[in-house]
């Protein structure tokens, strides 16, 4: 019975190895000169240009306010719509309404990797998204909504898409659907992929090969690495690939934290139980409603704004692009009222770096609550009562320069957000007791969780990528 | 900076061990006589009685058809409602409507465990649910909806609930929200928990302490282990706790499959990528609609039935119970038209058992598609065209007796399903090529996935518990 039919030989079991992790570590430890990269940026800047001008929402060609649904939608019924969302926590104690983007399709954010001279390189794209305040940013090889890659933009084909769609042409390093911002998007997820090919690949105009070490170095450049790039970088399995150098420096504590056998404050089963408990408790009721049913929001001056001037506006833009898929289009965008803060507190426990993560419910998340940065906070232009200030905010804002390991403003996704960014901060501290919604976790634990959907929210992945960029790699 | 404040000592990192797994293995290898259990069943049968009689849906006290929504709901607005669901696959090629149960709250299915004479025992409850065709079934220590344990039944307190709610009184062995049947429930999940306590615990009337070995032995008794019990058993981390005995028997292949270092046909990253790909492709549109908008269903004779007599009926029942929370109540229930088949094909690859799992989209699942048994199939009383017969069905139905490792009819959840059961079958076969929606996985891989929500559907967990019951345990 255990003999297979003669015509179909039993396949050989998959090899178990740390191949990906050690190749990624070598790539992280390789930092060639960025001169060629900078030349490519200058060249690309000359022929990839996007001009964006603000236009009233009611004068966006192709878009209309649908009287039946009360949503702003495209006449094709595709792309995305802007809807109202009415939210109530299960306890009934808190309720609010807000506009939200509904784009019920899973896009691809994909890194194509390839060994060049024995070192893994990633093919990155210089892209000028309409919401970017600085023109070009560094994006994944492929960053495409389903509308993009099934051609309804009427645009050009998406370059390199074939490596993400045809299993025969690549090996998978990471492939997981991750949430977008749960307070801006309704159950939106993108497929974060890293694949590796042995085929010859030419870098087209506007594309450039970079090692992981170069990507890490560029992370601290203001508004350069776009949001999708940060999200995918956070999903890379760095794992056990690197050796601690033996000194007691920050980088060594980081490498020890990445190792799967490092000591950790909480076992994984306890972490998962804590998440289960919080998700059971924090369930929300959220239902879409017409935009004009949102009592705290108004349509005025061609945009939708919060009556107290808080949170964000929904604005309209006209975009003229050279070197992108389509020459001219109109669309709604989100414009934040202020720069968000995404901050991680980190500490060393017996030489192993631990990160203080927060479980946070957001109405647009597919599964209730996800891990967020220690502090995820949007300052208001108005004075706020002290009880609205989140835990650890003061600690981050008053950190000594010597304890700040990372501090850079990086942009939100320029296809949906207009001139909107977040300050990404990593601060080292002594150990602090955990409030109920917080836990100190190792990077290895966070890496295990990012293999799966719905554990780390967009802001957490983004600032985690910043923290991990301080990892110097090194060959095992 | 890395020195913590003096007043708050840094906690000690969690111990890394296989403690749970080896204790569970010892419990699985211990099979005392079942005489006391059988005596308890006889005793309990005398004073725990549930009488259920069919009542037309429009004559259920406390329930009504809401003209506004078109749903059947309880007058308190709580418990659950029966709604219409209109489903369309993303491709638009397939569409259907059906009634579905909406119960937007997460219940607890909890096993309380305790060492007795050095062996882990589980406190099981003998419960007479109204839909059981045979009276008593074996249920988890706690099996409670939120309505139960927050008291709106007006019933008695839920015994032993405190161990699942108070972290100080237990250690967690497993704690994960898992889906209920995705074709019957709308995004319903229950919290599957196993906790371990050192406090003295008395077995109340109707409760009994059993080892894992005893639970495994009882699994092959028809209609005894209830659905919740099977679901929780599938979430137990058996892992690396047992040693293979060295012979080449089925049990040895099973133990090797549970070990996390065993060879496996597909690496975990490839399995996760396959799941991601299928979920991206199989997204569905599902929206609730009034029951009377379901064109293929009709209200007739006091129940809702499919016009062609397929699938299931929604019926009403009146329940009279002695020894349960409340004395008398009315409720709608689901009654299947036939006994479902949940079958696993298993094969040995280099001495390691592999299980053929199917990725299956169901409209009520929170995340599109989950792993299902090789064959999950509801036979119809009518002749079906051959193309509607699922892959591998013939192979299961025509299996030689010598290849059938498990074959028992077990009940669906008796709180919602009336006299409805599924035939659980495990068949050993030679290796067979995988269709695109199928993969051969090891038990260790399935165990890794059941740590997380949304990977294994109810039927998969149920028949996986049957397969794992063939594991004899043994001390390491």
HADDOCK unambig.tbl for C-alpha pairs under 7 A between the chains (distance, minus, plus):
assign (segid A and resid 1 and name CA) (segid B and resid 429 and name CA) 5.98 0.50 0.50
assign (segid A and resid 1 and name CA) (segid B and resid 430 and name CA) 5.88 0.50 0.50
assign (segid A and resid 2 and name CA) (segid B and resid 347 and name CA) 6.57 0.50 0.50
assign (segid A and resid 2 and name CA) (segid B and resid 348 and name CA) 6.04 0.50 0.50
assign (segid A and resid 2 and name CA) (segid B and resid 429 and name CA) 6.46 0.50 0.50
assign (segid A and resid 2 and name CA) (segid B and resid 430 and name CA) 5.05 0.50 0.50
assign (segid A and resid 3 and name CA) (segid B and resid 430 and name CA) 5.47 0.50 0.50
assign (segid A and resid 4 and name CA) (segid B and resid 430 and name CA) 4.22 0.50 0.50
assign (segid A and resid 4 and name CA) (segid B and resid 431 and name CA) 4.97 0.50 0.50
assign (segid A and resid 5 and name CA) (segid B and resid 430 and name CA) 6.62 0.50 0.50
assign (segid A and resid 10 and name CA) (segid B and resid 431 and name CA) 6.24 0.50 0.50
assign (segid A and resid 12 and name CA) (segid B and resid 265 and name CA) 6.55 0.50 0.50
assign (segid A and resid 13 and name CA) (segid B and resid 263 and name CA) 5.77 0.50 0.50
assign (segid A and resid 13 and name CA) (segid B and resid 264 and name CA) 4.96 0.50 0.50
assign (segid A and resid 13 and name CA) (segid B and resid 265 and name CA) 3.97 0.50 0.50
assign (segid A and resid 13 and name CA) (segid B and resid 266 and name CA) 6.66 0.50 0.50
assign (segid A and resid 14 and name CA) (segid B and resid 264 and name CA) 5.94 0.50 0.50
assign (segid A and resid 14 and name CA) (segid B and resid 265 and name CA) 5.20 0.50 0.50
assign (segid A and resid 14 and name CA) (segid B and resid 266 and name CA) 5.36 0.50 0.50
assign (segid A and resid 14 and name CA) (segid B and resid 267 and name CA) 5.78 0.50 0.50
assign (segid A and resid 106 and name CA) (segid B and resid 280 and name CA) 6.33 0.50 0.50
assign (segid A and resid 172 and name CA) (segid B and resid 270 and name CA) 6.76 0.50 0.50
assign (segid A and resid 174 and name CA) (segid B and resid 269 and name CA) 6.74 0.50 0.50
assign (segid A and resid 175 and name CA) (segid B and resid 273 and name CA) 5.09 0.50 0.50
assign (segid A and resid 175 and name CA) (segid B and resid 276 and name CA) 6.77 0.50 0.50
assign (segid A and resid 176 and name CA) (segid B and resid 273 and name CA) 6.83 0.50 0.50
assign (segid A and resid 176 and name CA) (segid B and resid 276 and name CA) 5.97 0.50 0.50
assign (segid A and resid 177 and name CA) (segid B and resid 276 and name CA) 6.62 0.50 0.50
assign (segid A and resid 263 and name CA) (segid B and resid 13 and name CA) 5.78 0.50 0.50
assign (segid A and resid 264 and name CA) (segid B and resid 13 and name CA) 4.96 0.50 0.50
assign (segid A and resid 264 and name CA) (segid B and resid 14 and name CA) 5.90 0.50 0.50
assign (segid A and resid 265 and name CA) (segid B and resid 12 and name CA) 6.56 0.50 0.50
assign (segid A and resid 265 and name CA) (segid B and resid 13 and name CA) 3.98 0.50 0.50
assign (segid A and resid 265 and name CA) (segid B and resid 14 and name CA) 5.18 0.50 0.50
assign (segid A and resid 266 and name CA) (segid B and resid 13 and name CA) 6.67 0.50 0.50
assign (segid A and resid 266 and name CA) (segid B and resid 14 and name CA) 5.36 0.50 0.50
assign (segid A and resid 267 and name CA) (segid B and resid 14 and name CA) 5.78 0.50 0.50
assign (segid A and resid 269 and name CA) (segid B and resid 174 and name CA) 6.74 0.50 0.50
assign (segid A and resid 270 and name CA) (segid B and resid 172 and name CA) 6.75 0.50 0.50
assign (segid A and resid 273 and name CA) (segid B and resid 175 and name CA) 5.09 0.50 0.50
assign (segid A and resid 273 and name CA) (segid B and resid 176 and name CA) 6.83 0.50 0.50
assign (segid A and resid 276 and name CA) (segid B and resid 175 and name CA) 6.76 0.50 0.50
assign (segid A and resid 276 and name CA) (segid B and resid 176 and name CA) 5.95 0.50 0.50
assign (segid A and resid 276 and name CA) (segid B and resid 177 and name CA) 6.60 0.50 0.50
assign (segid A and resid 280 and name CA) (segid B and resid 106 and name CA) 6.29 0.50 0.50
assign (segid A and resid 347 and name CA) (segid B and resid 2 and name CA) 6.58 0.50 0.50
assign (segid A and resid 348 and name CA) (segid B and resid 2 and name CA) 6.09 0.50 0.50
assign (segid A and resid 429 and name CA) (segid B and resid 1 and name CA) 5.98 0.50 0.50
assign (segid A and resid 429 and name CA) (segid B and resid 2 and name CA) 6.40 0.50 0.50
assign (segid A and resid 430 and name CA) (segid B and resid 1 and name CA) 5.89 0.50 0.50
assign (segid A and resid 430 and name CA) (segid B and resid 2 and name CA) 5.01 0.50 0.50
assign (segid A and resid 430 and name CA) (segid B and resid 3 and name CA) 5.47 0.50 0.50
assign (segid A and resid 430 and name CA) (segid B and resid 4 and name CA) 4.22 0.50 0.50
assign (segid A and resid 430 and name CA) (segid B and resid 5 and name CA) 6.69 0.50 0.50
assign (segid A and resid 431 and name CA) (segid B and resid 4 and name CA) 4.99 0.50 0.50
assign (segid A and resid 431 and name CA) (segid B and resid 10 and name CA) 6.22 0.50 0.50
